[in-house]
Amino acid sequence: MSESNESWSTETARYQDGLPLERRKRDGIWFTPMELALPTARRTLAPLTGRALRICDPAVGGGSFLLAAATALRAQHPAGTHKFAGVDLDAAAIELAVKALRTQGEPRLSLEVGDGLTDLEPESFDCVLTNPPWETLQDGDDAKARVAKLRPLFQHQGKGKLYTYRLFVERAVQLLRPGGRLGLIVPASLWFDRDAEPLRRLLLDTCEWQWLFGFENRERIFAIDSRYRFGAVIATKGGSTQEVQVAFGKTKLEDWAARAPTHVAYQRQELQHLSPHSGTFVEVATRRDLDILTRMHARGRALLGEHGSLTWRQGDFNMTSDKDQFVRREQAEQDGYRHDGTGIWRCKGQGDLIALRQGAMIYDLQANSGAHDCGVGHKTRWRTPNGPDELVPLYLVAAEPWRRNKTTRFPARIGLRALSNATNERTAIACLLPDVPCGNSLGVLTPRKPGGTPLRQLAAATAMLASLPFDWALRMRLGGTNLNRFVLTDCMLPVVDEQRTTELAVLALRLCATTRWTHDLWHLAQTEGWCGARDPVTNAQQRRELTTTIDVSVGAAFGLSYSDVEWLTRGEPFVKGFWRIERELPEEQRRPRRWLAALRQDLYK
């Protein structure tokens, strides 16, 4: 970095640090470090060199991107050849930007206090470089008036709240002349969020989208949460996109500054094949990940949707809007209620209450893995139950209304944790449950078209959802922390024959129906005629053996080879890997290694 750029960095850091934190958060004042701005500017400007350019930053801040552009262009053209324009609502930041560019000998400046979303002339620039604010337009009269003014001007913002970065992405396209280039720093939600889908289509259909280079903030590139993710986006206005060069999960700025950054060439047809409903980018680490996922997808059947196996809803009760229907278990027990061992709390002369299941109460094929310890809301703490039948919910709900609507529901369901993450120990946390009420931290999956043996189909699907092969595919796909219909609609379950369906169903039933209040599942299975005597498995070693059998069976149904599984189960530093699973066990005894070992045994039989 040059001496003048270092001086600019010092001044902008001093200015940022002097602002109240609340204002920085509200207005998104996090100036871009030169180590990020410079490679982004160089890569964006590279095809445009050879002529005088009009370069714009519609959210100029302290001027990092215009300063980076001037630095990048100085080798090809003398100072004064190009014109630099920009606006910002912060007058002090504009002064910093003007000062920095003057020291670079750039006299052709047009930097003013203003609104970059409305105050610049469309199709006036050869290049737009910016790191816009990453905020929502807040509530209040001023925000409402601003939203009312902006909505008619932008056609690719989705139906939800207005996010400033999304407005600036569309604005960048508006400001460019045909053939102009944009280089933006944006939050990761651009490539995976539902309401950003219109923006993705805008970039894919009206631009040649060249780069999507994603970072994780683990090394504090920005002075915000280390878990935050963002990326550099580069595109040319005009034409359409056939291939995007992508990278995800990068932590070092040197990776982006490299002459030829490591990336995956993501084909437009692959995007359409893997995400036909959402248009989201699957966050693959390598070309091999993308190839394996594509093969798995081709051998699958949609999880949800018109041709899907299941229906989905996010719980039966909303933990906020339905809270007046909840009874604290502790309070009910103080009032004389006692658990009868089947999930019902009874009190003489009072109506029955039934346990409300929440996400923390289930785990991988375990119907009772969390007991309420203390606290509510964000302060809730859970502990391990003192046995399979110790059911300790936080809340109870009235049993009579639930029973009254029984005929409208299928008598069993899959509970799938709705809050998850691609870097957790497990991402798909699923369990077969009887007909019990669930809060909205559990997704509820039931048969879409119940046939002759609907519980068998549901139990087999539970095994598939809880398998490592499905989990791996979901980890590639899940960009945020909300495992909802939008994410699941593009997920696939493997197509299996009747024999394997029954085998998987029996395995799921033996692993999930292990408590007194899951006995109804055994009765249903016996009624359908595909399962004999009750045979729940509670022994830890036996459960490990059965989950490995599931992984082998589902992996084979997806067409995974030994080499594929070896790749999927590789350990650190692959951030989305399975190396966090069962860390209390020796490495060779952990579930991913058991899966691989079972396949190795099959190879040498």
Steps between C-alpha positions, in 0.01 A plus 500: 500500500635845411583760765202717399265202520634416846435859608144473367447174689617662823270801455192298412559262790526798735177645358310169527616434854386846606140437393242368749458125450123532465541741212752274328256207527200707392667653196730210414820702537771235461756635253657246265864414575731578210615136495147406389418805288818490289476144359127551441566824310786349299296198396197713411694759301737265318289456181426876484853637482615681188256791510385777731240373746222641713514314830232529768447399861136571596577437870847645505565504875864586562587444135673163521369372167571817305845514655554134406382574144743791470782279627410217262481729197810707565730249327307526171406869492633822647302669775214715374393268217199353682206660675402386848148558626324406820245599758440420865265622769796558734668838430804420715560179310483691171773733629722199575444363151576833329819542703619149417443536126662845490816351647496252208502791257146439373351840416188374317282439803127532550443391859194642670267451791196321363300183462660241273166327449338805339749777423713359218418478131427146372727352232765768558795292617749249368563349841317488834704398802342500846454338836150626584338499846378154606197615696121473483301816467384545859152566633386854564339777299822598320571141398142445383516810284833389355366152424196652328733713287741220409269205426373632164860559388618142553344192341723216628469521879264215586199529726664534841669790674722733303867434565742775408757270342237349269389845390860592420557180300211590272610864501846400381347331195285808435800735514714305253518557130467185286832320528577669831636304795392478863707388799308473826550375855171354624367272775480127432120509491528621140576144387270299730213713636145459368428870454829555315392261223382784270842661531673175410283478190584862414872425512464169316260613229620854424872477583799276454551414866869416522593468870333403825779475757371430850670575831442408862596776742695269733813714469304822558534655159220721624456594867174305526393150606766247402227266371376754246542408134530726198639491151642686204275508193628605156287517185473669159172664401347343191453151365431211735698267723603147405762448770592664832839457664419432865681445828349471847620504857827682436658675798814661363506808278812364330281233338307771313811705428671207326559530127277195438277439806400141567140456394235268357348565158128481579298447181164672456343165411633355827341783691168433327529124558593515869281796599208511257262666748727729701782593264745481793867417464603179674809586703737238367866506594634323189398385155478147636238606756289643219536188286402267787203715592384505139514120480310464829239745379449302180421184700254669731138594537389842623451520875221758476282657234255370242708189429646470848471227758399716796323816611661747737392766746695683767347357817145502632549793738693823457713564807417872487148548365358190676670553833167568676414133438809373682517388862837482670552140608652613830191708575265218404681261733482753781123506436479123543555361146704182462643324195330165437798367304336533155561870436180611680487705819187433706338667801176387659214728402710684237544456125796296383814671374737360238873561455599750230804373314776748412807460282739452792298199622590277203826395342620262234233222504446575871151604608605613848849647507438829683337574837419854608741617768430871554414830334277602211553666162866565417594403857350150475737225611456131426662192654524131416198303632566255783358218291295449183166550676590818690303746287561856625357763265509872561136544398174307500188569293137405551445141388129520412528735196790289373299180533193657345688566174666159494313381191646786294857385561704196406566295817878535474747764381865574449644772720784688328686772686420830331803684637824352373834580343728353236792489745323338796570141602187409305291713267200272437373401844193283448293259706179302448235615749145401586221756457633755754482882491816679385622856534636689203860400577399164348400452141219246472511261203213265413413283197385703202277223361456226762486164323454149632786519753552873568683450830751273324565774241531760776734289710722424199513871420605566860796265458596674174478848653712390797766335282843648441456500118190722522664712769803561278282615211304729731819648646607606152162665448425671833640852493321647801370357826131453417417156362167588339283411202706722271817298571334158509305536175813442293622208716473141378442162664640192323262277305497156665318174434240343728746275681737784586207720600392241755854445626553873556157537661572224751837655586343842560221351711743306719712810558221758548220311680684429825280666764158432654347795317616368159320162537232610252759486222550127557126441497465690169789304343345170605163609362665573164659156514866578439640469853465217749559507874615819668880518489628846605876550521640702791848347532755757377715253308201344327368843406835586343489181296149576374583859400795367303268257323279796408795698363617207287150434365415862418846564355457200269157627395659835410764316295797597718819303445765423761711781355204740528443410865870536572474852361176586684638388836836676474594686816634843580555761368183448291275734699176324400640157570377232740808505725295647788279189530544279809823665604474324835591176318838399356517624141470157336181427697318817395205480266668630182787253546258215569323575171829489312616187684175317417549576131861386518387167644253460214775566248718218638229237558 
